[in-house]
Amino acid sequence: MSPGPRARVRRPVIWTSVVAVPLLAGAAIAVPMAASGAVDLPDKTPRELIAFAGASDVEALSGTIEQKSELGLPDIGALTGPMEGAGDGPSSAQIEDLVSLVTGSHTAKVYLDGDSARLQVLDRLGERNVYVDGAAGEVWYVDSESQSATKLVLPDEEELRDTYGEGAEKPEAGDALPTPDEMLDEALARLDESTEVTVGTDARVAGREVYELVLTPRTDDTLVGDVRFAIDGETGVALSASVTARGATEPAFQVAFTQVDFSAPDASVFAFEPAAGLEVTEKDVPLPIDREQGELSTPQEETAPRVVGEGWSAVVELANPGMDAEQQAMLDSVTTAVDGGRVVQTSLVSVMITDDGRILVGAVPTQRLVDVAGR
């Protein structure tokens, strides 16, 4: 089934993960779609609904999104306690931030206008902002609590063409935001015969009438039961997304708009200049490397994410940042030993730290990670 014109071929998709993961800690929680007997949109087949969403040309909007994650993580409180002598490994604060990214509930403001985007995360103890300048290929991540700002520089078009050929596209502003519409873009870009596509029940999200698009894996080699999108009946924009684990009845991850406005935001909301006293660091976002491309040749490539496999059973391989003995002991307390390393499996995601220092992540059963690690 063709995903339609909207599903651009963006092979180096790991940028989205690299940029969005810090946001999910505070970005997110979605309210489920509210079914309503008063909603009766014109019927569409799955193919027609995909084409409708694919033809959406909305480039500007603002609104409030909420996210909720119930991944069934084990008790990892020990990992967020005081740590001494952490060396180059993750600090207690960094691990605590990582935990908060994938648990709990969060609210954020989203602003999008062409090449500019902003995500404003509203937490009780502080505010986090992400400013995206798609034209310049830059992303700023600003944390008011720690008074720090990180500038991420994305690969440019020449780097993309050299690595992925003429079909590769420069990432757009919206690609960096963990919104339902970005999730829909990525899902449609990978739509193939491994996925059953159906149309669910008409409903309301953020006061707007929506269609429901349901994607169900046809493989058992994934933890995902289904992915559901609420697609605005007027604009074709996805207003909510949820992921339910295999065998579960309630979503493990949800993100949705609770309020949305399709007019262009004021340009001032995208403006950012580091203030005096703000600690600023700058990092280049590396290109992802496909395992099939052969041996790595540069130090930067050695730390770049790799994607092994495709579709629902894809696995991302990352370099291990390193941990001291105390941190390793704490990690051992929340993971399980398997052939070749240690793993932790949640309802939707499995993570394996291999004996040779790699980190494997995927929405797959533990055995899939063990198989990939042994290649």
Beta strands, then each sheet from edge to edge (+ up, - down):
strand 1: 34-35
strand 2: 60-69
strand 3: 104-113
strand 4: 116-123
strand 5: 126-133
strand 6: 138-143
strand 7: 148-153
strand 8: 195-199
strand 9: 203-205
strand 10: 208-217
strand 11: 224-232
strand 12: 238-245
strand 13: 253-261
strand 14: 279-284
strand 15: 289-290
strand 16: 306-308
strand 17: 315-319
strand 18: 336-338
strand 19: 341-345
strand 20: 350-354
strand 21: 358-362
sheet 1: 1+ 9- 10+ 8-
sheet 2: 1+ 9- 10+ 11- 12+ 13- 2+ 3- 4+ 5- 6+ 7- 14-
sheet 3: 15+ 16+ 17- 21+ 20- 19+ 18-
end
